[in-house]
Amino acid sequence: MSTVEVNGERLNYIEQGNGPPLVLLHGIGADAGLWSGVIDRLGVEYAVRAFNFRGHGGSSCNGEILVSALADDIAAATAALGLEAFDLVG
């Protein structure tokens, strides 16, 4: 599992495949493992990144878990990884 540091948090994420970027987001209380059944298939056509939100799946939690904070984290993480445009699944 890879990590990216953003907004005072360390977010874990799964990275697999080549092609156009595809970002997968899990629901509150789950983690990126939710996508394990489809990442292999999606990785054939896409460069998949499945993030763990702060406080989920081993990602740090130094701030509050607010929807706005989670969105800011993902925006910062995708920017830090150089993803200017991507498809989003959640």
N, C-alpha and C positions, 0 to 999 in steps of 0.2 A: 504494500500500500504506500502511496506517495503522500506527501504533506505539502501544504502551502501556508505561510504565515500572513494573516490579514487581520486588521482591526483588533490587534492584541490577542488573537486566537490562532491556534494551530489546527487547521482543518485537514482531516484525512480524506483521501479520495482514491478511487480505483480508476486506473487509466488503461485502456485496451483498444487496439485496432488502429486502422488507418482510414483516411477519407475525410469527409466534411465533419466538423466537430458537432458532437451531440452531448448535451449535459443532462444528466438524470438526477432528479431530486426526490428524496423519500418523504414520507409524511412524518409529522411530529410523533415521537415515541418509537420510530423505526430506525433503520440505518441503511447505508448503501448496499448491504447484503440483501436487501429486499429485491434488488435487481439481478442477483446472481444467476437466475434462470434465463435471463435474456441477454446479458452482457456479451457472452460468447457469440450469439447470433448477430447482435447489433454491431459488434466489433469487426465483422466481415465487411461491412459497408461504411462504417463510421469510426471516427476517432472518439471513443466514448470516455467521458469522465463522469463518474458517479460520486458525488460529494456526500460526506457526513456533515450535517449541520453541527454547529457548536453544541456541546453537551450530548452528542449522539455518536455512537460507534467509535469511541476512543478520541474524538476531537475534543479539544480543551473547552472549558466553559469558565471564562474569566469575567464575563458580563452577563447581562440578563438575556433570557431566551424570549425575545419578542419577535414577532413576525417581521417587523421592520429591520431588526438587527440581523436576522437570518438572511433577508434579502440583500442587505448591505454587504454581508460576508460573501455571498455568492457573486455579487457584482464585483467586489474587490478581488476575489479568487480568480474569476475568469479573466479579469484584466491583467492580473499578475502572471497568468499563464499565457498571455498574448492572444486570448480568444476575443477577437473584435466582433465576430458574428457567429452565431451557433443556433442550432435547434435546441429547444428546451422541452423536457418531458418531466412531468411531476404528478 
